[in-house]
Amino acid sequence: MKRNGKIHHCGDAKESDKMAKKPVPLCGEHHQLKEWRPTTFEYTEQGVAVRVPNVYAWVCPVDGEASFTPDTVDELLATVRELLAAAQRAKGRRSVFTEYWVSVG
């Protein structure tokens, strides 16, 4: 998730078992233990917004700030790049369609 110019790392459901064995991170701002749960990854660039729901991450129970694992961020960034390229092409040809829903799996 990109906030204030920083990308935080994310994970997927397959990592749940692995995450259960690791120490639970503490939210530095709210001093609360984070929760391993699904959240939405959001990214905006040049007027194009990409949302990926149901991405597992360590989430602050107070404000919902997510911290993601490196492996999932790598996958998300590759996916976001592809989606941004397609959206920019559509924007360039002034497509009447301005919102797309894509589901894989």
N, C-alpha and C positions, 0 to 999 in steps of 0.2 A: 504494500500500500504506500502511496506516495503522499507524504504530508510535509509541508514546509521544506520541499526540495529533497527530502530523505526517503529512501525506499527501505521499508522494514521487511524482514524475511518471513516466508510463510511455509506451510506444510499441507499434507493431504491426510485423508483418513487412514491410509496404510501406516502412517507414522504413529498412530495412537498408542499402540503397544510400546513402541520405542520411547515415546514421550512419557508414558506412565512410569517408566523406570528412571527418568531423569529428575533432577531437582526442579521444583516448580519455581519459575522466575517471579520476582517481586516487581510490581509497578513502582518505579522510582518516584513518580509524582504523587501517587495516592497511598503508597505503602500498603498495598493489598496484593495478595497472591493472585497471579493471573490464572485464567481458566483455559484449558485446551478444548476448543470448540470451533464449530464452523463460523465463518464471518464472510464478508464480501470484500474482495480486492477491487479497488477502483483506481483508475488512472485517466488523466485528461491531458491531451496534447493538441495544440493548434485547433481548439474548438471541437475536438472529437473525444468523447468519453467512452471508456471501456469499463464494464462491470463484470466481474466473475464471481458469482455467488457460491456459497458452500465450500469455501477454502478453509482448511483447518489451520489454526494459529493459536498462539498464546494471547488471550484477550483480557484486558483490564476490565473487571466487573463494574467499575465506576463509570468510565467514559467510553469504553468499547475500543480503545486504542489497541491495535493488533501488532504482535511481533511474530514474524514468519520465519520458517526455517530456510536456509540457503537453497536446498534442492528445489523446493517449490517455487521460490522466487525465480530461479533459473528457468523453470518451465513456464511460469507466468509471463516473464519478460519475452520469451520467444513467441508465445501465443499473442501477447499484446502487440508486438511488432507486426505480426502478420495481419491482425485485425485492423490496426491503424493504417497499414498500407492499403487494404481493401476499402476502408472507409474514406481515405483521402482520394482514391480513384473515383469513388462514387460522388464525393463532394466536388471534384474537379469537373465532372461531366454534368453537374447540377441535377443529380437524380432527385426525383420527387419523393423518394423513400429516404426518411431521415432517421429511422430506428430499425434495428435488426435484432432478431433473437436467434441464436444458434445453439443447438444442443448436441453434444457428442456423447455417445455411449448409451 
